[in-house]
């Protein structure tokens, strides 16, 4: 019995010491530095452009500054501010992957610092390191900080708007802070589409604050701030967003991600529950087996925030509601990477809930209280450590194409799988591939179309087949489908396999 008491005392002592270290200035600084290191490591890995990045990169490189103001090609859409920043980087630093990913990296690092400022103002001391650690090691936050997409900028702009809203509320709606909120919103809309949801939520919270404090004269200043932001949004909408929001190709592509509004069946209602639960895995990056605990912690944190800081809870909830509503109107898809901007907002109540539950359980067992925390933060931390050694590289087409070039002989034929074509176009000139190539057609509704295309290559001595961004969600892995056809037509001579990409050489001669 005495031994158990000694062990419990030792455990409690080390646990309290660990909490104090994590909450100290040194601990917080270490977490921020860790987040910066993880983002830079992913950036320096310099992975290949994916088929998701390549079309946007081609728009940026092929168009002038003025051309970027027109509707983008290759079924793409992005904020003007992001496109101009990318064009400037490519003009000054070259057309390589790192130059194109510099702005997302800067945005990702700044978002980390801004999140630290937000949690300082909104969370109790014990919850700060939990929220900051989850943000620092968030797998998707790290990855999209080196992606030629505006998602990292969405997080940065959203946090800047939230921080400016906090300045407004903490300084009792002083005019200069209210006007600053309007300016940040007006500028932010040009760099982030979902910034309008965060800004609108902040304005609504400010209105409720005015009504609560009865400082009605501040409505004039808030109206001026709203007018500036609204004018900026309307100019951008008329210039760019109107054509993008009505693009048949984009609407078809994202149809699965639009909320059923209003819900008309049990399955429609279940859709809301499913996508909300899925958010804790992507974009928050938590362990899939701990999602229920994460949801419980989130709503527990919402209750705590309602008691202690209703303004912050209002921003969180209003932003979620506006995003769902826009999705129901088919204006904004409610899908994974497009929701990355919601990550910091959801981490605020989540961290509070984790700490509150851990403390409540610790009254019975400090060990169980620690287990609750570890179940939610251990996986993201361990995954971040693994990614530091092995960064994410979903579609490594560049080394596959380099291998083709190194082994290429006169008379060779290169067949490019349709899913790899945009990335192939980006790398074609950079790697120095000058041979002819055939671009495959998409035939997901009739797989025999792939066989018919390959039959047209029958009789060729050396045929390269280049794969990347392979479709696997339509009933079959199309790369394996192609290989099964090719194995009946000829003999495989060589192959080069890379993560998410491959090059095969076949002899299809008689």
C-alpha positions as CSV (number, residue, x, y, z in Angstrom):
1,X,0.0,0.0,0.0
2,X,2.8,2.3,0.9
3,X,4.5,1.5,-2.4
4,X,1.4,2.5,-4.4
5,X,1.2,5.8,-2.6
6,X,4.8,6.5,-3.4
7,X,4.3,5.6,-7.1
8,X,1.2,7.9,-7.2
9,X,3.1,10.7,-5.6
10,X,6.0,10.3,-8.0
11,X,3.6,10.2,-11.0
12,X,1.7,13.3,-9.9
13,X,4.9,15.1,-9.3
14,X,6.3,14.5,-12.7
15,X,3.0,15.2,-14.4
16,X,2.7,18.6,-12.6
17,X,6.3,19.3,-13.5
18,X,5.6,18.4,-17.2
19,X,2.6,20.7,-17.3
20,X,4.6,23.6,-15.8
21,X,7.4,23.1,-18.4
22,X,4.9,23.0,-21.3
23,X,3.2,26.1,-20.1
24,X,6.4,28.0,-19.5
25,X,7.8,30.6,-21.9
26,X,10.5,28.0,-22.8
27,X,8.0,25.3,-23.4
28,X,5.7,27.5,-25.6
29,X,8.8,28.8,-27.6
30,X,9.9,25.2,-28.1
31,X,6.4,24.2,-29.5
32,X,6.5,27.1,-31.9
33,X,10.0,26.3,-33.0
34,X,9.0,22.7,-33.5
35,X,6.1,23.8,-35.7
36,X,8.4,26.0,-37.8
37,X,11.0,23.2,-38.2
38,X,8.3,20.7,-39.3
39,X,7.0,23.1,-42.0
40,X,10.4,24.0,-43.3
41,X,11.4,20.3,-43.4
42,X,8.4,19.5,-45.5
43,X,9.2,22.5,-47.8
44,X,12.9,21.5,-48.2
45,X,12.0,18.0,-49.1
46,X,10.9,19.5,-52.4
47,X,8.5,16.8,-53.5
48,X,7.0,16.7,-57.0
49,X,4.0,18.9,-57.8
50,X,0.8,16.8,-57.6
51,X,-1.9,16.8,-60.2
52,X,-3.8,19.1,-57.9
53,X,-1.1,21.7,-57.8
54,X,0.1,21.4,-61.4
55,X,-3.0,22.9,-63.1
56,X,-2.8,26.0,-60.8
57,X,0.9,26.3,-61.4
58,X,0.4,26.2,-65.2
59,X,-2.1,29.0,-64.9
60,X,0.3,31.1,-62.9
61,X,3.3,30.4,-65.2
62,X,1.4,30.7,-68.5
63,X,-0.5,33.9,-67.9
64,X,0.4,37.5,-67.4
65,X,-0.6,39.4,-64.3
66,X,-3.6,40.7,-66.2
67,X,-4.4,37.2,-67.5
68,X,-4.7,36.0,-63.9
69,X,-7.7,38.3,-63.5
70,X,-9.6,36.2,-66.0
71,X,-11.3,32.9,-65.2
72,X,-8.6,30.3,-64.8
73,X,-8.2,27.3,-67.0
74,X,-7.9,23.6,-66.2
75,X,-11.0,23.8,-63.9
76,X,-9.2,25.9,-61.3
77,X,-10.1,28.8,-59.0
78,X,-8.0,30.8,-56.6
79,X,-8.0,34.2,-54.9
80,X,-6.5,37.0,-56.9
81,X,-4.1,38.1,-54.1
82,X,-2.7,34.5,-53.9
83,X,-2.3,34.3,-57.7
84,X,-0.5,37.7,-57.9
85,X,1.8,36.6,-55.0
86,X,2.6,33.4,-56.8
87,X,3.2,35.1,-60.1
88,X,5.6,37.6,-58.4
89,X,7.5,34.8,-56.7
90,X,7.9,32.9,-60.0
91,X,9.0,36.1,-61.7
92,X,11.6,36.9,-59.1
93,X,12.8,33.4,-58.0
94,X,12.1,31.2,-61.0
95,X,9.5,28.6,-61.9
96,X,10.6,25.8,-59.6
97,X,8.6,24.1,-57.0
98,X,10.2,25.9,-54.1
99,X,9.5,29.3,-55.6
100,X,5.9,28.4,-56.1
101,X,5.6,27.1,-52.5
102,X,7.3,30.0,-50.8
103,X,4.1,32.0,-50.2
104,X,2.3,29.0,-48.6
105,X,5.3,28.4,-46.4
106,X,5.4,32.0,-45.2
107,X,1.7,31.9,-44.6
108,X,2.0,28.7,-42.6
109,X,4.7,30.0,-40.4
110,X,2.9,33.3,-39.8
111,X,-0.3,31.4,-39.0
112,X,1.6,29.5,-36.3
113,X,2.6,32.9,-34.7
114,X,-0.9,34.3,-35.1
115,X,-2.4,31.3,-33.5
116,X,-0.1,31.7,-30.5
117,X,-1.4,35.3,-30.1
118,X,-5.0,34.1,-30.3
119,X,-4.7,31.3,-27.7
120,X,-2.9,33.7,-25.3
121,X,-6.0,35.9,-25.4
122,X,-8.7,33.2,-25.3
123,X,-7.5,30.1,-23.4
124,X,-6.6,29.4,-19.8
125,X,-3.0,28.7,-19.1
126,X,-3.2,24.9,-18.9
127,X,-5.0,24.7,-22.3
128,X,-2.6,26.9,-24.2
129,X,0.2,24.3,-24.8
130,X,-2.4,21.6,-25.8
131,X,-3.9,23.9,-28.5
132,X,-0.5,25.2,-29.7
133,X,1.0,21.7,-29.8
134,X,-1.9,20.3,-31.9
135,X,-1.6,23.2,-34.3
136,X,2.2,22.9,-34.5
137,X,2.2,19.2,-35.3
138,X,-1.0,19.2,-37.4
139,X,-0.3,17.0,-40.4
140,X,-2.5,18.8,-42.9
141,X,-1.4,22.3,-41.6
142,X,2.2,21.2,-42.2
143,X,1.6,19.7,-45.6
144,X,-0.4,22.5,-47.1
145,X,2.2,25.0,-45.9
146,X,4.2,23.6,-48.9
147,X,1.4,23.2,-51.4
148,X,0.8,25.4,-54.4
149,X,-2.7,26.1,-53.2
150,X,-4.3,29.0,-51.1
151,X,-5.3,26.8,-48.1
152,X,-2.3,27.8,-45.9
153,X,-3.2,31.4,-46.7
154,X,-6.8,30.8,-45.7
155,X,-5.6,29.8,-42.2
156,X,-3.3,32.8,-41.9
157,X,-6.0,35.3,-43.1
158,X,-8.7,33.8,-40.9
159,X,-6.4,34.0,-37.8
160,X,-5.6,37.6,-38.6
161,X,-9.3,38.5,-38.8
162,X,-9.9,36.7,-35.5
163,X,-7.0,38.4,-33.8
164,X,-8.2,41.8,-35.0
165,X,-11.7,41.0,-33.7
166,X,-10.2,40.2,-30.3
167,X,-8.5,43.6,-30.3
168,X,-11.9,45.2,-31.0
169,X,-13.6,43.4,-28.1
170,X,-10.8,43.8,-25.6
171,X,-10.4,47.5,-26.3
172,X,-14.2,48.0,-25.9
173,X,-14.8,48.7,-29.6
174,X,-12.5,51.7,-29.9
175,X,-13.0,53.2,-33.4
176,X,-9.4,52.6,-34.6
177,X,-9.6,48.9,-33.8
178,X,-13.0,48.6,-35.5
179,X,-11.7,50.3,-38.6
180,X,-8.6,48.0,-38.5
181,X,-10.9,45.0,-38.5
182,X,-12.6,46.4,-41.7
183,X,-9.3,47.0,-43.4
184,X,-8.0,43.5,-42.6
185,X,-11.2,42.0,-43.9
186,X,-11.2,44.0,-47.1
187,X,-7.6,43.0,-47.9
188,X,-8.0,39.5,-46.6
189,X,-10.9,38.7,-49.1
190,X,-8.4,39.0,-51.9
191,X,-6.2,36.3,-50.4
192,X,-8.8,33.9,-49.1
193,X,-12.3,32.9,-50.2
194,X,-13.4,31.6,-46.8
195,X,-12.2,34.7,-45.0
196,X,-15.7,36.1,-45.6
197,X,-17.2,33.5,-43.3
198,X,-14.7,34.3,-40.5
199,X,-15.2,38.1,-41.0
200,X,-19.0,37.9,-41.0
201,X,-18.9,35.8,-37.8
202,X,-16.6,38.4,-36.2
203,X,-19.0,41.3,-37.3
204,X,-22.0,39.5,-35.9
205,X,-20.2,38.9,-32.6
206,X,-19.3,42.6,-32.5
207,X,-22.9,43.6,-33.1
208,X,-24.1,41.4,-30.2
209,X,-21.4,42.9,-28.1
210,X,-22.6,46.4,-28.9
211,X,-26.2,45.4,-28.0
212,X,-25.0,43.8,-24.8
213,X,-22.9,46.8,-23.7
214,X,-25.4,49.4,-25.2
215,X,-22.6,51.3,-26.9
216,X,-24.9,52.0,-29.8
217,X,-22.8,54.9,-31.2
218,X,-20.2,52.3,-32.2
219,X,-22.6,51.0,-34.8
220,X,-21.4,53.9,-37.0
221,X,-17.8,52.8,-36.9
222,X,-18.8,49.2,-37.4
223,X,-20.9,50.2,-40.4
224,X,-17.9,52.0,-42.0
225,X,-15.7,48.9,-41.4
226,X,-18.4,46.6,-42.9
227,X,-18.9,49.0,-45.9
228,X,-15.2,48.9,-46.7
229,X,-15.1,45.1,-46.5
230,X,-18.3,44.7,-48.5
231,X,-17.1,47.0,-51.2
232,X,-13.9,45.0,-51.5
233,X,-15.8,41.7,-51.6
234,X,-18.2,43.0,-54.3
235,X,-15.4,44.2,-56.5
236,X,-13.7,40.8,-56.3
237,X,-17.0,39.1,-56.9
238,X,-17.8,41.0,-60.0
239,X,-14.3,40.7,-61.3
240,X,-13.6,37.0,-60.6
241,X,-15.9,35.1,-58.2
242,X,-19.1,35.4,-60.3
243,X,-17.7,33.4,-63.1
244,X,-16.0,30.9,-60.8
245,X,-19.1,30.3,-58.6
246,X,-21.2,29.5,-61.7
247,X,-18.6,27.3,-63.5
248,X,-20.3,24.1,-64.5
249,X,-17.1,22.1,-64.3
250,X,-16.3,23.3,-60.8
251,X,-19.9,22.7,-59.6
252,X,-19.8,19.2,-61.0
253,X,-16.4,18.4,-59.5
254,X,-17.5,19.5,-56.0
255,X,-21.1,18.3,-56.1
256,X,-20.5,15.6,-53.5
257,X,-19.2,18.2,-51.0
258,X,-22.3,20.5,-51.0
259,X,-24.5,20.2,-48.0
260,X,-28.1,19.1,-48.5
261,X,-30.0,22.2,-47.6
262,X,-32.6,21.8,-46.3
263,X,-32.1,18.2,-45.2
264,X,-35.1,16.2,-46.5
265,X,-34.3,12.7,-45.2
266,X,-32.4,10.8,-42.5
267,X,-29.5,10.3,-44.8
268,X,-29.3,14.1,-45.4
269,X,-29.3,14.6,-41.6
270,X,-26.6,11.9,-41.2
271,X,-24.5,13.7,-43.8
272,X,-24.1,16.6,-41.4
273,X,-23.0,14.3,-38.6
274,X,-20.6,12.4,-40.8
275,X,-18.8,15.4,-42.2
276,X,-18.6,17.1,-38.8
277,X,-17.0,13.9,-37.4
278,X,-14.7,13.6,-40.4
279,X,-13.4,17.1,-39.7
280,X,-11.5,15.9,-36.7
281,X,-9.5,13.6,-38.9
282,X,-9.2,16.0,-41.9
283,X,-8.3,18.8,-41.5
284,X,-7.6,18.6,-37.8
285,X,-5.4,15.5,-38.2
286,X,-6.4,13.5,-35.1
287,X,-6.3,9.8,-34.7
288,X,-9.3,8.1,-36.3
289,X,-9.8,5.8,-33.3
290,X,-10.0,8.8,-31.0
291,X,-12.6,10.8,-33.0
292,X,-15.5,10.2,-30.6
293,X,-13.4,11.3,-27.6
294,X,-12.4,14.4,-29.7
295,X,-16.0,15.2,-30.4
296,X,-16.8,14.9,-26.7
297,X,-13.9,17.1,-25.8
298,X,-14.9,19.7,-28.4
299,X,-18.5,20.0,-27.1
300,X,-17.2,20.0,-23.5
301,X,-14.9,22.9,-24.5
302,X,-17.8,24.7,-26.0
303,X,-19.7,24.5,-22.7
304,X,-16.6,25.9,-20.9
305,X,-16.2,28.7,-23.5
306,X,-19.9,29.6,-23.1
307,X,-19.4,30.1,-19.4
308,X,-16.1,32.0,-19.7
309,X,-15.7,33.5,-23.2
310,X,-18.9,33.6,-25.2
311,X,-17.5,35.9,-27.8
312,X,-14.9,33.4,-29.0
313,X,-17.5,30.6,-29.0
314,X,-19.7,32.8,-31.1
315,X,-17.0,33.3,-33.7
316,X,-16.4,29.5,-33.8
317,X,-20.1,28.6,-34.1
318,X,-21.1,31.4,-36.5
319,X,-18.2,30.5,-38.8
320,X,-19.2,26.9,-38.9
321,X,-22.8,27.8,-39.5
322,X,-22.0,30.2,-42.3
323,X,-19.7,27.7,-44.0
324,X,-22.4,25.0,-43.8
325,X,-24.9,27.5,-45.2
326,X,-22.7,28.5,-48.1
327,X,-22.1,24.8,-48.9
328,X,-25.9,24.3,-49.0
329,X,-26.2,27.1,-51.5
330,X,-23.4,25.4,-53.6
331,X,-21.1,28.4,-53.1
332,X,-18.4,26.7,-51.0
333,X,-17.6,22.9,-50.8
334,X,-17.6,21.5,-47.3
335,X,-14.6,19.2,-47.9
336,X,-11.3,18.4,-46.2
337,X,-8.6,20.8,-47.5
338,X,-11.1,23.6,-48.1
339,X,-11.9,23.5,-44.4
340,X,-8.3,23.9,-43.3
341,X,-9.2,27.5,-42.2
342,X,-11.5,26.0,-39.6
343,X,-8.7,24.1,-37.8
344,X,-7.6,26.9,-35.5
345,X,-11.2,27.8,-34.6
346,X,-12.0,24.2,-33.7
347,X,-8.8,23.7,-31.7
348,X,-9.8,26.4,-29.3
349,X,-12.8,24.6,-27.7
350,X,-11.1,21.2,-28.3
351,X,-8.1,22.1,-26.2
352,X,-10.3,23.5,-23.4
353,X,-12.4,20.3,-23.5
354,X,-9.3,18.1,-23.3
355,X,-7.9,19.9,-20.3
356,X,-11.3,20.1,-18.6
357,X,-12.0,16.3,-19.0
358,X,-8.4,15.4,-18.0
359,X,-8.8,17.5,-14.8
360,X,-12.2,16.0,-14.0
361,X,-11.0,12.4,-14.5
362,X,-7.8,13.2,-12.6
363,X,-9.8,13.7,-9.5
364,X,-10.3,10.0,-9.5
365,X,-7.1,8.9,-11.3
366,X,-4.3,11.2,-12.5
367,X,-3.2,8.3,-14.7
368,X,-6.5,8.2,-16.5
369,X,-6.5,11.9,-16.8
370,X,-3.1,11.8,-18.5
371,X,-4.4,9.0,-20.8
372,X,-7.2,11.2,-22.1
373,X,-4.7,13.9,-23.1
374,X,-2.3,11.3,-24.7
375,X,-5.1,9.6,-26.7
376,X,-5.7,12.9,-28.5
377,X,-2.2,14.4,-28.8
378,X,0.1,11.3,-29.0
379,X,-0.9,10.3,-32.6
380,X,-0.4,13.8,-34.1
381,X,2.9,14.2,-32.3
382,X,4.2,10.8,-33.3
383,X,3.0,11.3,-36.9
384,X,4.8,14.6,-37.1
385,X,8.0,12.9,-35.9
386,X,7.6,10.3,-38.6
387,X,7.0,13.0,-41.2
388,X,10.1,14.8,-40.1
389,X,12.1,11.7,-41.3
390,X,9.7,10.8,-44.2
391,X,7.9,13.9,-45.4
392,X,4.6,13.5,-47.3
393,X,5.1,12.9,-51.1
394,X,1.8,11.7,-52.6
395,X,2.7,11.9,-56.3
396,X,6.3,11.7,-57.2
397,X,6.0,12.0,-60.9
398,X,9.2,14.0,-61.4
399,X,11.7,11.1,-60.6
400,X,9.5,8.7,-62.7
401,X,9.7,11.0,-65.7
402,X,13.5,11.6,-65.1
403,X,14.0,7.9,-65.3
404,X,12.1,7.7,-68.6
405,X,14.3,10.5,-70.0
406,X,17.5,8.7,-68.8
407,X,16.4,5.4,-70.5
408,X,14.7,6.9,-73.6
409,X,15.8,5.6,-77.0
410,X,15.0,6.7,-80.5
411,X,11.7,5.3,-81.6
412,X,10.3,5.0,-78.0
413,X,6.6,5.9,-77.5
414,X,5.4,7.6,-74.3
415,X,1.8,7.1,-73.2
416,X,0.7,9.6,-70.4
417,X,-2.2,8.5,-68.2
418,X,-4.8,11.2,-68.3
419,X,-4.5,11.8,-64.5
420,X,-0.8,12.7,-64.9
421,X,-1.0,15.0,-67.8
422,X,-0.9,18.4,-66.1
423,X,2.0,17.4,-63.9
424,X,3.7,16.0,-67.0
425,X,3.2,19.3,-68.8
426,X,4.8,21.2,-65.9
427,X,7.8,18.9,-65.8
428,X,8.2,18.2,-69.5
429,X,10.3,21.2,-70.3
430,X,12.0,21.4,-66.9
431,X,13.3,17.8,-67.2
432,X,14.1,18.1,-70.9
433,X,11.7,15.5,-72.4
434,X,11.5,16.3,-76.1
435,X,10.1,13.1,-77.5
436,X,6.5,12.6,-78.7
437,X,3.8,11.5,-76.3
438,X,0.3,10.3,-76.4
439,X,-2.2,11.6,-73.8
440,X,-4.7,9.0,-72.7
441,X,-8.4,9.7,-72.5
442,X,-10.6,9.3,-69.4
443,X,-12.8,6.3,-69.7
444,X,-14.1,5.6,-66.2
445,X,-17.6,4.7,-67.4
446,X,-16.3,2.2,-69.9
447,X,-12.9,0.6,-69.1
448,X,-12.8,-1.1,-72.4
449,X,-11.9,2.3,-73.7
450,X,-8.4,2.0,-72.1
451,X,-7.9,-1.4,-73.8
452,X,-8.9,0.1,-77.1
453,X,-6.3,2.9,-76.7
454,X,-3.6,0.4,-75.8
455,X,-4.4,-1.7,-78.8
456,X,-3.5,1.2,-80.9
457,X,0.1,0.9,-79.6
458,X,0.3,-2.8,-80.6
459,X,3.4,-3.4,-82.8
460,X,5.6,-0.8,-81.0
461,X,8.9,-2.2,-79.8
462,X,9.3,0.1,-76.7
463,X,6.2,1.8,-75.1
464,X,6.5,3.8,-71.9
465,X,3.4,4.2,-69.8
466,X,3.5,7.0,-67.3
467,X,1.2,7.1,-64.3
468,X,0.3,9.5,-61.5
469,X,-2.8,10.6,-59.7
470,X,-4.4,7.3,-60.5
471,X,-8.1,6.9,-60.0
472,X,-9.0,4.2,-57.5
473,X,-12.4,5.3,-56.2
474,X,-14.5,4.2,-59.2
475,X,-14.5,0.5,-58.7
476,X,-10.9,-0.4,-59.6
477,X,-7.3,0.8,-59.4
478,X,-6.9,2.0,-63.0
479,X,-3.1,1.6,-63.0
480,X,-3.5,-2.1,-62.2
481,X,-6.3,-2.3,-64.9
482,X,-3.8,-0.9,-67.4
483,X,-1.1,-3.3,-66.3
484,X,-3.5,-6.3,-66.7
485,X,-4.2,-5.2,-70.3
486,X,-0.6,-4.6,-71.1
487,X,0.5,-8.0,-69.7
488,X,-1.8,-9.7,-72.2
489,X,-0.5,-7.6,-75.1
490,X,3.3,-7.8,-74.6
491,X,6.2,-8.1,-72.3
492,X,7.3,-5.8,-69.5
493,X,10.9,-4.7,-70.0
494,X,11.5,-2.2,-67.2
495,X,9.7,-0.2,-64.6
496,X,10.3,2.7,-62.1
497,X,8.0,2.9,-59.1
498,X,7.7,6.0,-57.0
499,X,5.2,7.0,-54.3
500,X,2.0,7.8,-56.2
501,X,3.6,7.5,-59.6
502,X,5.2,4.9,-61.9
503,X,6.7,4.4,-65.3
504,X,6.5,1.0,-67.1
505,X,8.3,0.0,-70.3
506,X,6.6,-2.6,-72.5
507,X,7.5,-4.4,-75.6
508,X,4.3,-4.6,-77.7
509,X,5.9,-5.8,-80.9
510,X,4.4,-8.9,-82.5
